[in-house]
Amino acid sequence: MGDTVSDILTGLGLALTLAGAWITARAVILKEDDAINIGLPRWASDDRERNLTLPMVQNLLASSRGARRGLLFIAGGTALQLVPIIVRLACQIIS
């Protein structure tokens, strides 16, 4: 397998990794209002700020923040791996 084909397949694999990480993270990243709706007990308050302090809501929001951070690390690592491949392919196309 030539270097060009190998680079293309590696690049496609990294792009799929990035897309998969995004899809997975979207499933667990929540907005504050979504966390309130999911994590509210039956005796919830009418006050949004007070609802945000409930333990279940805080737990959901902490998970969401972790998912966001994880996605950023995966996206950053994937992007760093893609840069040399793109530069090498661009150089091969130009020459």
Secondary structure by P-SEA (a helix, b strand, c coil): ccaaaaaaaaaaaaaaaaaaaaaaaaaccccaaaaaaacccccccccaaaaaacaaaaaaaaaaaaaaaaaaaaaaaaaaaaaaaaaaaaaaaac
